[in-house]
Amino acid sequence: MLLLLIAAIVTLLLWVGLTVFNNGMDAGNHVAGIASAIFAATALYLQVRSSQSQSQTRPDATDTDIRVESTARVLALRVQEISQQEERNWRIGDPWALRVRWRTASDDVVDHWEKIQAFTADGGDRPLPLTGDLPGVHSLYQSVPTGRLVIIGRAGAGKTVLAHRLILECFNHPGDSLRVPVLFSLGSWDPSRTGLHDWLADRLIGDYAFLEGVDSTGTPLARVLLESGRILPVLDGFDEIQQHHHGAAISELSRFDGPLILTTRPDEYAAAVSATRALSRAAAIELEDLALDDVQRYLQAVSGKTRTAQWESVFSHVRTRPDDVVSRNLAAALSTPLLVMLTRTIYNETPHQNPTDLLDGGRFPTQDALEEHLFSAYLTALYDPRRTVRSGAGRATWTDHQARHWLGHLADHLARLNTQDLTWWRLDATLRRRTRVLVTGLVAMLVGGIVGVLSYVVANRLSGAPVGGAQFREGLLEMGTGLVAGLAAGLLNETRTRRGGTGRNPERLRLGPSRQPLPARSRVLRGIGVELVIGLSAALLFSLASWLIWGVADDDPSNSSARNFVWAFAPWLHITGTAIYVAAGLILGFLVGISYAFVNAVVCVFSGPNDRNSAVSPWDLLSMDRGVTLFRVGMVGFAVLLMNFVLVGNQYGDFPSAAFLRQGLLYGLLYGSFAALTRLVLSAWGGWLLFARLWLPLCGRLPWRPKLFLDDAYARGVLRQSGAVYQFRHVRLRDHLVDQHRTEGRGVPEEPAAPRTTNDHVAEQEAPEQV
């Protein structure tokens, strides 16, 4: 069906060309011969593919098992790399690591606790251990017969770090090699719309591109691994799910048949459990506050002699005056690993800071004031100009004030969306809907003027006609056409978002000959249908409005260019007046829609999943989407240009007359360019260019190099990478930036010129920034 559609469209294009170039003579014989050859080749190809598919209906079980095992090993290596990087970021592997303790949770958050028993090697049973520390958490997990564990801890208690430690311990024990533990951030899960199994499969494909490949039966490898029990889901952040979905999430997790690990804050989990029931067949542990002695030992162990004496003075004050407000505030603040790590960065790695300042009751009258100071000073320390960034991404220097402003804008954006995931393709969501539509229209208007002038100049040059001021004036009138095209594309984008979708998502395809089987017919046809509807909708809005505008401005509708355009495609249609402009809009809309659908069919056939055996970074996605988008834009523009050149040009003269060339090129360049521009605006990469690279920096809400800024923030430790998205290192850091951003207003900081060194220049040549 798909290839027959492509063959029919190719045949149509050939028929158009032959009809024009042969002036209608013997065109039928040419078309009959070409059509026969095309359809015969297509039928042969379909027969070959059909026989191949039939030969794959009974796949060899051994080959399938070998591929699944190989894929699981590759996934395990990638997951291990990510967890090791997180441990390095939080310095868990330091010789003097913080001692994090846990205890079994109370019975009111555990389902049938008395039935969850572990078995010793000699066959006797014993209850699960009541207490333990970080190194012993894997031993506890092995003692849970169901493999289902809930890790409870308050904000900053180290739940995510403990989850990464458990992942690495699973890799260190050969007996755990059957299942690959994979961390999933739960903040983006909506259990009312997507089941856990489907959501896990989608996240696996999104974060690890090679899992989108299929086995011999056409099933994605991500689903094969899940269905065969080769994945151990480590679900991080139950509390980040929207509160009104907590009950549905607990029910969905309880229905999940298999081991899993869940991290959550105590209050949110307790509320969900009281409203429904606890996670079925799961044990639960709760992280305890840090002991003051352990905190002092850790901070002094990683300090120099002078700093060690200062810490001794601080902790001596806390112990000798335990009832003092300052002592209580400081002891409470330093009871979580998160704030201890911030304190270490601020006071042990910044020379001009003195830990005894923490005892200033005037500056920090409350615990909240003290914690806000730690978050603020942490950012100041990270963006200290004397600080050396570990990554080569730090080729530019931003001031602390600028970094806070831009990070605050991003944090506020995430808070309004109620998510932790910072994605480059949704940065335009920081703007209001009407602003996005107007910005799209204004930019398209400017592009329309440029395209209009160039089209008139090129058409006149190539046809031998003189070029003068009239061509520039007529070209500038196309600014109105560009404005209409931009507004139409902007409105269509907002319609896609308003209907419950996420708007423009990046494409994850690799162009080129694909070794994968053809996608399922339903998926291909659905993609063609979507592109057809998108093209029709955008082009109809654009073309109807633009043709009607020209119709109002035309003094002689009986001799309008709209008539020639309509007759080029429908010579049997004899209408006049306003109806001719409506018909022109409908024809152009149908033409663009067909082009969109045809290009999508080509993309489906001649592309496949990215088979890189690595985790997908945010910029890998941008690169993939850019490649596919440019291919789509180029093909759509060329198809519309070609058909307008041939059919419209034929209305003004015979090929290769000057009138044929001028009018054909003019219509082809104008409508081909606007069709390509609309397709660009409707893509994720187009939105990135329009808003993240142009409008938001112009308004001062982002730097002019947002990719460089985000990479730098990741290298400094402000952001972390979770699969294909960035996240703030901790939700409390995000909330601190949100409060500060909303309190201080939205002033526009001045971005200084980045100092450049020889090493910076070399790094830039080796790794140029993607756009």
C-alpha positions in Angstrom: 0.0 0.0 0.0 2.7 2.5 1.0 4.9 1.8 -2.0 2.0 1.8 -4.3 1.1 5.3 -3.1 4.7 6.5 -3.7 4.6 4.9 -7.2 1.4 6.7 -8.0 2.7 10.1 -7.0 5.9 9.5 -8.9 3.9 8.5 -12.0 1.7 11.7 -11.6 4.8 13.9 -11.5 6.2 12.2 -14.6 2.9 12.6 -16.4 2.9 16.3 -15.6 6.4 16.8 -16.9 5.8 14.8 -20.1 2.5 16.5 -20.8 4.2 19.9 -20.6 7.5 19.2 -22.4 5.8 17.2 -25.2 2.9 19.6 -25.5 0.5 16.7 -24.9 1.7 14.6 -27.8 2.1 10.9 -27.2 2.0 11.6 -23.4 -0.3 8.7 -22.9 2.1 6.2 -24.4 4.9 7.5 -22.3 2.9 7.4 -19.1 1.6 3.9 -19.8 5.1 2.5 -20.3 6.6 4.3 -17.3 3.6 3.4 -15.1 3.9 -0.3 -16.1 7.6 -0.4 -15.2 7.0 1.4 -11.9 4.2 -0.8 -10.7 5.9 -4.0 -11.9 9.0 -3.1 -9.9 6.9 -2.1 -6.9 4.9 -5.4 -7.0 8.2 -7.4 -7.3 9.6 -5.5 -4.3 6.5 -6.1 -2.2 6.6 -9.8 -3.1 10.2 -10.1 -2.0 9.5 -8.2 1.3 6.4 -10.3 1.9 8.4 -13.6 1.5 11.0 -12.2 3.8 8.4 -11.4 6.4 6.9 -14.9 6.1 10.3 -16.5 6.6 10.6 -14.5 9.8 7.3 -15.6 11.2 8.9 -18.5 12.9 12.2 -17.0 14.2 14.9 -19.2 15.6 14.6 -19.1 19.4 18.4 -19.3 19.8 19.1 -16.3 17.6 16.4 -14.3 19.5 17.9 -15.2 22.9 21.4 -14.3 21.8 20.3 -10.9 20.6 18.3 -10.2 23.8 21.3 -11.3 25.9 23.6 -9.1 23.9 21.3 -6.1 24.1 20.9 -6.6 27.9 24.7 -6.6 28.3 25.1 -3.3 26.3 22.3 -1.7 28.4 24.0 -2.8 31.6 27.2 -1.1 30.6 25.4 2.1 29.8 23.4 2.1 33.0 26.5 1.4 35.0 28.4 4.3 33.5 25.5 6.7 34.4 25.4 5.5 38.1 29.2 5.7 38.4 29.1 9.3 37.1 26.4 10.2 39.6 28.5 8.8 42.4 31.5 10.8 41.3 29.3 13.9 41.2 28.2 13.4 44.8 31.6 12.0 45.9 30.1 8.9 47.4 33.3 7.0 46.6 35.5 9.3 48.7 37.6 7.6 51.4 35.6 9.6 54.0 32.1 9.1 52.7 29.1 10.2 54.8 27.5 7.3 56.8 23.9 7.1 55.8 21.8 4.8 58.0 18.3 3.3 57.4 15.7 1.4 59.4 12.7 -0.6 58.5 9.6 1.5 57.9 6.6 1.4 60.2 3.9 -1.2 59.6 1.3 1.4 58.4 3.2 1.9 55.1 4.1 -1.8 54.5 1.8 -4.3 52.9 1.6 -7.6 54.9 4.9 -7.0 56.5 4.7 -10.1 58.6 4.5 -12.2 55.4 7.7 -10.8 53.9 10.4 -13.1 55.1 13.9 -13.8 54.0 15.5 -17.2 53.9 18.9 -18.2 55.1 21.3 -20.5 53.3 20.3 -23.5 55.4 16.6 -23.1 54.7 15.5 -21.5 57.9 13.6 -18.2 57.8 14.4 -15.0 59.6 12.9 -11.5 59.6 14.4 -8.7 57.5 17.1 -6.7 59.3 15.7 -3.8 61.2 18.6 -1.3 60.7 21.6 -0.9 58.4 23.7 1.6 56.5 24.5 2.4 52.9 26.9 -0.5 52.2 24.4 -3.0 53.6 21.4 -2.0 51.5 22.2 -4.6 48.8 22.2 -7.4 51.4 18.8 -6.2 52.6 17.5 -6.1 49.0 18.7 -9.7 48.4 16.7 -10.7 51.5 13.4 -9.5 50.1 11.9 -12.6 48.3 9.7 -10.5 46.1 12.4 -8.1 45.0 10.1 -5.2 45.7 11.5 -2.5 48.0 10.4 1.0 48.9 13.0 3.5 50.0 11.5 6.4 52.1 13.3 9.5 53.0 12.7 13.2 53.4 14.0 15.8 51.0 17.7 15.7 50.7 18.0 12.4 52.7 19.9 10.7 49.8 17.3 8.5 48.2 18.5 8.9 44.7 22.1 8.4 45.8 21.1 5.2 47.6 19.3 4.0 44.5 22.5 4.5 42.4 24.5 2.7 45.0 22.0 -0.2 44.9 22.3 -0.3 41.1 26.1 -0.5 41.2 25.9 -3.2 43.9 23.6 -5.3 41.7 26.3 -5.2 39.0 29.0 -6.2 41.4 27.2 -9.4 42.4 27.2 -12.0 39.6 23.9 -13.6 40.9 22.0 -10.4 40.0 23.1 -10.4 36.4 19.7 -11.7 35.1 18.0 -8.3 35.5 19.5 -5.0 34.5 18.6 -2.3 37.1 17.6 0.9 35.3 16.7 4.2 37.0 13.5 5.9 35.9 12.5 9.4 37.1 8.8 9.2 37.8 8.0 12.9 37.5 6.8 12.6 33.9 4.5 9.6 34.4 0.8 10.1 34.3 -0.7 6.8 35.4 -4.2 7.8 34.4 -3.2 7.9 30.8 -0.3 5.4 30.4 0.2 2.1 32.1 3.5 1.4 33.9 4.7 -1.2 31.4 4.1 1.1 28.3 5.6 4.1 30.1 8.8 2.1 31.0 9.1 0.9 27.4 8.8 4.5 26.1 11.3 5.8 28.5 13.8 3.0 27.6 13.5 3.9 24.0 13.8 7.6 24.7 16.9 7.2 26.8 18.6 4.4 24.9 18.2 4.7 21.2 19.4 1.2 20.3 16.4 -0.3 22.2 14.0 1.0 19.5 15.4 -1.7 17.2 13.2 -4.7 16.8 13.7 -8.4 17.0 12.8 -10.9 14.3 9.1 -10.7 15.2 9.0 -6.9 14.9 8.8 -6.2 18.6 10.9 -3.4 20.0 13.9 -4.6 22.0 12.8 -2.5 24.9 9.5 -4.4 25.2 11.3 -7.7 24.7 13.6 -7.0 27.7 10.6 -5.9 29.8 8.4 -8.9 28.9 11.3 -11.4 29.4 11.9 -10.0 32.9 15.4 -8.6 32.1 14.7 -5.1 33.5 14.7 -4.2 37.2 12.8 -0.8 37.3 14.3 1.6 39.9 11.6 4.2 40.1 12.9 7.4 41.6 10.6 10.2 42.9 7.1 8.8 43.6 6.5 12.2 45.3 7.1 14.0 42.0 4.0 12.5 40.4 1.1 14.9 40.6 -0.7 14.4 43.9 -4.1 13.6 42.4 -2.5 10.7 40.5 -0.8 9.1 43.6 -3.7 6.6 44.2 -3.7 5.5 40.6 0.1 5.2 40.7 0.0 2.9 43.7 -2.6 0.7 42.1 -0.6 0.5 38.8 2.6 -0.3 40.7 0.9 -3.0 42.7 -0.4 -4.6 39.5 3.1 -4.7 38.0 4.2 -8.3 38.2 7.9 -8.3 39.1 10.6 -6.9 41.2 11.0 -3.1 41.5 12.5 -0.4 43.7 10.7 2.8 44.5 11.9 5.9 46.2 9.6 8.5 47.8 9.2 11.1 50.5 7.4 9.9 53.6 4.5 12.4 53.7 3.4 11.8 50.1 3.7 8.1 50.3 1.9 7.9 53.7 -1.0 10.0 52.3 -1.3 7.8 49.2 -1.1 4.6 51.3 -3.8 5.8 53.7 -6.1 6.6 50.8 -5.6 3.3 49.0 -3.2 0.7 50.2 0.6 0.1 50.4 2.6 -1.2 47.5 1.8 -4.9 47.4 4.4 -7.5 48.3 7.0 -4.8 49.1 9.3 -4.2 52.0 10.1 -0.6 53.0 13.0 1.1 54.7 13.3 4.7 55.8 16.5 6.8 55.8 17.5 8.3 59.1 18.9 11.8 59.8 22.7 12.0 59.9 24.4 11.8 63.2 26.2 15.0 64.3 29.4 13.2 65.0 29.4 11.7 61.5 28.9 15.1 59.9 31.8 16.6 61.9 34.1 13.7 61.1 33.3 14.1 57.4 33.7 17.8 57.1 37.0 17.8 59.1 38.3 14.9 57.1 38.0 16.8 53.8 39.4 20.1 55.2 42.8 21.6 55.6 44.3 22.4 59.1 42.9 25.9 59.4 39.4 24.8 58.3 39.5 21.8 60.6 40.0 24.1 63.6 37.2 26.3 62.5 34.9 23.3 62.2 35.9 22.2 65.6 34.8 25.6 67.0 31.4 25.3 65.2 30.6 21.8 66.4 31.8 22.6 69.9 29.3 25.5 70.1 26.5 23.2 68.9 27.3 20.6 71.5 27.9 22.9 74.5 24.8 25.0 73.7 22.3 22.5 72.4 19.3 24.6 73.4 20.6 27.7 71.6 18.5 28.6 68.6 21.6 28.8 66.4 22.7 25.4 67.5 19.3 23.8 66.8 19.0 25.4 63.4 22.5 24.3 62.3 22.1 20.7 63.7 18.8 20.4 61.9 20.2 21.8 58.6 23.2 19.4 58.7 21.0 16.3 59.3 20.7 15.5 55.5 23.4 14.6 53.0 22.2 17.2 50.5 22.9 20.2 52.8 26.1 18.6 54.1 27.4 18.4 50.5 26.4 22.0 49.9 28.2 23.0 53.1 31.3 21.2 52.0 31.3 23.0 48.6 30.8 26.4 50.1 33.2 26.3 53.1 35.8 23.7 52.2 36.3 24.6 48.5 36.0 28.4 48.6 39.0 30.1 50.3 37.3 33.3 51.5 34.4 31.5 53.3 34.5 30.9 57.1 32.4 28.1 58.7 32.0 30.1 61.9 29.7 32.5 60.0 27.0 29.8 60.3 26.8 30.7 64.0 25.5 34.2 63.2 22.0 34.2 64.7 21.4 37.7 63.3 21.8 36.5 59.7 20.2 33.1 60.2 17.4 33.5 62.8 15.5 30.4 61.5 16.4 27.1 59.9 14.7 28.1 56.7 16.9 31.2 56.5 20.0 29.1 57.1 19.1 26.6 54.4 18.3 29.3 51.9 21.7 30.8 52.6 23.3 27.4 51.9 21.6 27.1 48.5 22.4 30.7 47.5 26.0 30.4 48.6 26.3 27.1 46.8 25.4 28.7 43.5 27.8 31.5 44.2 30.6 29.0 44.8 29.8 27.1 41.7 30.0 30.2 39.5 33.0 31.7 41.3 35.3 32.9 38.4 38.2 31.2 40.1 36.5 27.8 40.0 37.8 25.3 37.5 35.1 23.5 35.5 35.9 19.8 35.0 34.4 19.7 31.5 35.7 21.3 28.4 32.2 22.8 27.9 33.2 25.8 30.1 34.4 28.0 27.2 32.5 31.0 28.5 32.1 32.6 31.8 28.9 34.0 33.2 28.5 36.0 36.4 26.7 34.6 39.4 23.9 37.1 38.8 23.4 36.1 35.2 23.4 32.4 36.0 20.9 32.9 38.7 18.6 34.8 36.4 18.7 32.3 33.6 18.5 29.3 35.9 15.7 31.0 37.8 13.8 31.4 34.5 14.3 27.7 33.7 13.3 26.6 37.2 10.2 28.7 37.1 9.4 27.2 33.7 9.6 23.6 35.2 7.6 24.6 38.3 4.8 25.9 36.2 4.8 22.7 34.1 5.0 20.7 37.4 7.9 18.6 36.1 11.6 18.0 36.7 12.5 17.3 33.1 14.3 20.2 31.4 14.0 19.6 27.6 15.2 21.8 24.8 12.1 21.1 22.7 9.8 22.6 25.3 11.6 25.8 26.2 9.0 27.7 24.2 6.5 26.7 26.9 8.0 29.5 29.1 6.0 31.9 26.9 2.3 32.5 26.7 0.3 30.9 23.9 -0.5 34.2 22.2 3.1 35.3 22.5 4.3 32.1 20.8 1.8 32.6 17.9 2.6 36.3 17.4 6.4 35.6 17.6 6.0 32.9 14.9 4.0 35.3 12.7 6.5 38.2 13.1 9.5 36.0 12.3 7.7 34.5 9.3 6.8 37.9 8.1 10.4 39.0 8.0 11.4 35.8 6.3 8.6 36.2 3.9 9.9 39.6 2.8 13.4 38.2 2.2 12.0 35.2 0.3 9.7 37.4 -1.7 12.5 39.7 -2.9 14.8 36.9 -3.7 12.1 35.0 -5.6 11.2 37.9 -7.8 14.9 38.7 -8.4 15.9 35.1 -9.2 12.8 34.6 -11.4 13.6 37.7 -13.5 17.3 37.0 -13.7 16.9 33.4 -14.9 14.2 34.3 -17.4 16.2 37.2 -18.8 13.7 39.9 -17.6 15.0 43.2 -16.2 15.4 43.6 -12.4 14.4 46.9 -10.9 12.7 48.5 -8.0 9.3 47.0 -8.9 10.6 43.5 -8.1 11.7 44.7 -4.6 8.4 46.3 -3.9 6.4 43.2 -5.1 8.8 41.0 -3.1 8.3 43.0 0.1 4.5 42.5 -0.2 5.1 38.9 0.5 5.8 39.9 4.1 2.0 39.7 4.5 2.0 36.2 3.1 4.8 35.3 5.5 2.8 36.7 8.4 -0.2 34.7 7.5 1.9 31.5 7.1 3.5 32.1 10.5 0.3 32.7 12.3 -1.3 29.6 10.7 1.7 27.4 11.8 1.6 29.0 15.2 -2.1 28.4 15.7 -1.7 24.8 14.5 1.1 24.2 17.0 -1.1 25.5 19.8 -3.9 23.3 18.7 -1.6 20.2 18.9 -0.6 21.2 22.4 -4.1 22.1 23.7 -5.5 18.7 22.8 -3.5 17.1 25.5 -0.4 16.4 23.6 3.1 17.6 24.4 3.4 19.7 21.3 6.4 19.2 19.1 8.5 16.2 20.0 11.9 15.5 18.5 12.3 12.8 15.9 14.5 9.9 16.8 15.2 8.5 13.3 18.4 7.9 11.4 18.2 8.6 7.7 19.7 6.2 5.3 19.2 2.6 4.2 17.6 0.7 7.1 18.4 -2.9 8.0 15.3 -2.9 10.2 12.0 -4.4 8.9 9.5 -1.9 7.5 7.4 -0.3 10.2 4.0 -1.7 10.9 1.5 -0.7 8.2 -0.8 0.9 10.7 2.1 3.0 12.0 3.1 4.1 8.5 -0.4 5.0 7.5 -1.1 6.8 10.7 2.1 8.9 10.1 1.0 9.7 6.6 -2.4 10.6 7.7 -1.1 12.9 10.5 1.3 14.7 8.1 -1.5 15.0 5.5 -3.8 16.6 8.1 -1.1 18.9 9.3 -0.1 20.0 5.8 -3.7 20.6 4.8 -4.5 22.5 7.9 -1.5 24.8 7.8 -1.6 25.4 4.1 -5.4 26.0 4.0 -5.2 28.6 6.7 -2.3 30.2 5.0 -3.4 30.0 1.4 -7.0 31.0 2.0 -6.1 34.1 4.0 -3.3 35.1 1.6 -5.3 34.6 -1.6 -8.3 36.5 -0.1 -6.0 39.3 0.9 -4.6 39.5 -2.7 -8.2 39.3 -4.0 -9.3 42.3 -2.0 -6.3 44.3 -3.2 -6.8 43.2 -6.9 -8.6 45.8 -9.0 -9.5 43.3 -11.7 -10.5 40.0 -10.3 -11.3 38.7 -13.8 -7.6 38.9 -14.8 -6.1 37.7 -11.6 -3.1 35.4 -11.1 -5.4 33.3 -8.9 -7.3 32.3 -12.1 -4.1 31.0 -13.8 -3.1 29.2 -10.7 -6.5 27.4 -10.4 -6.5 26.5 -14.1 -3.0 25.1 -13.8 -4.4 22.3 -11.6 -8.1 22.3 -12.5 -8.6 23.6 -16.1 -12.2 22.5 -16.0 -13.1 24.8 -13.1 -14.7 28.0 -14.5 -15.4 30.3 -11.6 -14.9 34.0 -11.1 -14.9 36.6 -8.3 -14.1 35.7 -4.7 -14.7 32.0 -5.4 -11.5 31.8 -7.5 -9.4 32.9 -4.5 -11.1 30.3 -2.3 -10.4 27.6 -4.9 -6.8 28.7 -5.1 -6.4 28.4 -1.4 -8.0 24.9 -1.3 -5.8 23.7 -4.2 -2.6 25.0 -2.6 -3.6 23.5 0.8 -4.2 20.1 -0.8 -0.9 20.3 -2.7 1.1 21.0 0.4 -0.8 18.4 2.4 0.0 15.7 -0.2 3.6 16.8 -0.3 3.8 16.4 3.5 2.3 13.0 3.4 4.5 11.9 0.5 7.7 13.1 2.3 6.6 11.3 5.5 6.2 8.1 3.6 9.7 8.4 2.2 11.0 9.1 5.7 9.2 6.0 7.1 10.7 3.7 4.4 14.2 5.1 4.2 15.0 5.6 7.9 15.2 3.6 11.1 16.0 3.8 14.8 19.3 5.2 15.8 21.5 2.1 16.5 24.2 3.8 18.5 24.9 1.6 21.5 24.9 4.5 24.0 22.5 6.5 26.0 20.9 9.4 24.2 21.9 12.8 25.4 19.7 15.9 24.9 22.0 17.1 22.1 21.9 13.7 20.3 18.2 14.2 20.1 18.7 17.7 18.7 21.1 16.4 16.1 18.8 13.6 15.0 15.8 15.9 14.8 17.7 18.5 12.9 18.8 16.0 10.3 15.3 14.6 9.7 13.7 18.1 9.8 16.1 19.4 7.2 15.4 16.4 5.0 11.6 17.0 5.3 11.9 20.7 4.7 14.1 20.2 1.7 11.8 17.6 0.1 8.6 19.5 0.8 10.0 22.7 -0.6 11.3 20.9 -3.7 8.1 19.0 -4.4 5.9 22.1 -4.1 8.4 24.1 -6.2 8.5 21.5 -9.0 4.8 21.1 -9.4 4.2 24.9 -9.4 7.1 25.4 -11.8 5.7 23.0 -14.3 2.0 23.4 -14.0 1.7 27.2 -13.4 4.5 28.0 -15.8 2.6 26.1 -18.5 -0.3 28.6 -18.1 1.9 31.5 -19.2 3.7 30.0 -22.2 5.5 27.0 -23.6 8.7 25.7 -22.2 11.3 27.2 -22.3 9.8 30.6 -23.0 10.7 33.6 -20.8 7.1 33.8 -19.5 7.1 30.1 -18.6 10.4 30.4 -16.7 9.5 33.6 -14.9 6.1 32.7 -13.7 6.9 29.0 -13.0 10.0 30.0 -11.0 8.2 32.7 -9.2 5.3 30.6 -8.1 7.6 27.6 -7.4 10.0 29.6 -5.3 7.3 31.5 -3.3 5.1 28.6 -2.5 7.9 26.0 -2.1 9.7 28.4 0.3 6.5 29.0 2.4 5.7 25.3 2.5 9.2 24.6 3.7 9.1 27.4 6.2 5.8 26.1 7.6 7.2 22.6 7.9 10.3 24.0 9.7 8.1 25.9 12.2 6.1 22.8 12.9 9.2 20.8 14.0 10.9 20.6 17.3 14.2 21.9 15.9 12.3 24.8 14.3 10.9 25.7 17.7 14.4 25.6 19.2 15.7 27.9 16.6 12.8 30.3 16.9 12.5 30.6 20.6 15.6 29.2 22.4 18.1 30.7 20.0 16.3 33.9 19.0 13.3 35.2 21.0 14.2 34.1 24.6 17.8 35.4 24.4 16.4 38.6 22.8 14.2 39.1 25.8 17.1 38.3 28.2 15.5 35.1 29.5 18.2 32.9 28.2 21.8 33.4 27.0 22.5 33.6 23.3 24.2 30.2 23.6 21.7 28.2 25.6 23.3 24.8 24.7 26.7 26.0 26.0 25.1 27.4 29.2 23.2 24.2 29.9 26.3 22.1 29.3 28.3 24.4 31.6 25.6 24.1 34.3 25.8 20.3 34.1 29.6 20.4 34.3 29.4 22.6 37.4 26.9 20.3 39.1 23.8 22.5 39.0 22.1 20.1 36.6 22.1 16.4 36.3 21.3 14.3 33.2 18.5 11.8 33.4 18.4 9.9 30.1 17.7 12.4 27.3 16.7 15.3 29.6 18.4 17.6 32.1 17.1 18.0 35.6 18.1 20.2 38.5 20.5 18.5 40.9 17.7 18.4 43.5 14.1 19.6 43.5 14.9 21.8 46.6 17.6 23.7 44.5 15.0 24.2 41.8 12.4 25.5 44.3 15.1 27.9 45.8 15.7 29.3 42.3 12.0 29.7 41.7 11.4 31.6 44.9 14.4 33.9 44.2 13.3 34.5 40.6 9.7 35.4 41.5 10.9 37.6 44.4 13.5 39.6 42.6 11.6 40.0 39.4 12.7 39.4 35.9 15.5 42.0 35.2 17.6 41.4 32.2 21.3 40.8 33.0 24.0 41.9 30.7 26.0 39.1 29.2 29.7 39.9 29.1 32.0 38.8 26.3 33.4 35.4 27.2 37.1 35.4 27.8 38.9 33.2 25.3 42.1 31.3 25.6 44.1 29.2 23.3 42.7 26.0 24.9 39.2 27.4 24.4 39.8 28.0 20.7 41.1 24.5 20.2 38.2 23.0 22.1 35.7 25.0 20.0 37.3 23.7 16.8 37.1 20.2 18.1 33.5 20.4 19.4 31.5 23.1 17.6 28.2 24.0 19.1 25.2 22.4 17.6 22.3 24.7 16.7 
